[in-house]
Amino acid sequence: MKIGSILYITKKEIMDNVRNKWIILISVLFASLTLLVSYAGSIYSQGWQDLGLTVSGMSSLVQFLISIIGLMLGYAAIVGEIERGSMSSLLTLPTTRNEVLFGKFLGLGSVLTFTIVVGFGIAGIVIGINVPNVDYFE
């Protein structure tokens, strides 16, 4: 396996998905769901919940959503290139199928990780501002 080929395909996937509007929508989805769970997550109390309660409320929802979003991005990456005809030209280059697969995996994984970090980061900042007496270094 050539690392240069894998990194080139990874960079191509990242650049293809930067222009994708779904990535922005996914970040907004993660941020809004987290804020919703934090603000209205507890039936027995009013107002913003701290980060511990929000994380416990989001854990099962996030496991489900990340799996579905990963499948959607992977399907769109492979089928989209087949429909555009760029997959056949990509496979005619001196790369193996494993390099193409691994490069796409790394590219889409980094895009999905970035969207999760941005979505949860924005929500974490908003929750941190609105929850009183938060110990950030505990």
N, C-alpha and C positions, 0 to 999 in steps of 0.2 A: 504494500500500500504506500502510495506517495502522499505525504502530508501536504504538499503544495496543492495537489489536486483537490484534496478534501477541504482545505481552507478556502480555495477559490469557489467551490460549490457552496460552502457555508456562507461566504460573503455574498454570493449571488442570491441565495435564499433570503438573507437578511435584507438586502436591497430591494428585492421583490416585495417583501412584506412590509417594508417601511411605508410604501405607497398605498398599502391596503387599508381601507377604511375600517375593516373588521377589527384591526388591532386597537384602534382608538375606541371603538365600541366595547371591546372586551375590557379595556382598562376602566372605562366609565361604568361598566356593569359590575366589576369587582368593587370599585369604590362605592357605588350607590348601594349595593347589597350589604357591604360591611357597615356603612353608615345607618342603613335601615335596621340591621340587626342590633347595632349598638344603641340606637335611639329607642326603638320599639321592641327590643328583644325580650324584655321581661314583662310578664303580665302583672306581677305583684309589686312592681315599683315604677316610678315615673322618672323620665329624663334619661340622660346618657348613662350607659353602663361602662364600667372600666374595661381595659383591654383584655383582662383574663376572661371575663364573661363573654365578651364579643368573640374571642378566639374559640371558646368552647361552643358557642352558637353557630359559628361559621364552619367548623371542621368537617362535618358531613356534607354540607352544601358545596364546599370548595372541592372536596374529593370527587364529587359527581361532576361538577362543572369543568374542572381542569381536564378530566378524561374526555369529555365530549368535545371540548374546544380543541384539544390536541388531535383528536380524530378528524375533526373538520379541517384543521389547518393541513394535516398530512394528506388528506384526500384531495384538497384543493391544490396542493403543491404538485402532486403526481399527475392527477387527471388534467389539471390546468395546463401543464407542460405537454401532455400528450395531445390535447386538443389544439394547442397553439403550434404544435409540430416541433417544438424546441427540444423535446425529450429525445427524439431520434437523432438530432444533431449533437446533443450532449453525449449520447452513448457512442457516437462515431469518433469522438475524441479519444486520445490515448488514456482513458480512465476505465477502471473496472466498474462493474455494477455495484460492488461493495463500497467503492469510494463514493459513488454517486449517492447511494443510500445513506452512508455514514455522514456525508456532507450535508444532505438534506435534514437528517436527524439533528445534527448539531446546530444548523441554522434555525430550524423551526423551534428547537428547544430553547435557544437563546432568545428568540423573539417572544415565545410564550413566557419565559422567565422574566423578561423585561416588562411585559404587560402586567404580570402579577405583582411585581415589585412596585411599579408605578401606581397601580390601582390600590393596593393595600397601603402603600406609603402615604398617598394623599388622604386616605381614610384614617390612617393612624395619626397623622398630623391634626386633622380636624377633631378626632376623638380626644387627643392629648390636650388640645386647646379648650375643649368644652367640659372635660371631666375635672372636677376640683381634686386637689390633694393627690396628684399622680406622682409616684416615685419612679422616675425613668431609669434609675441605675440600680434597681432592686435585683 
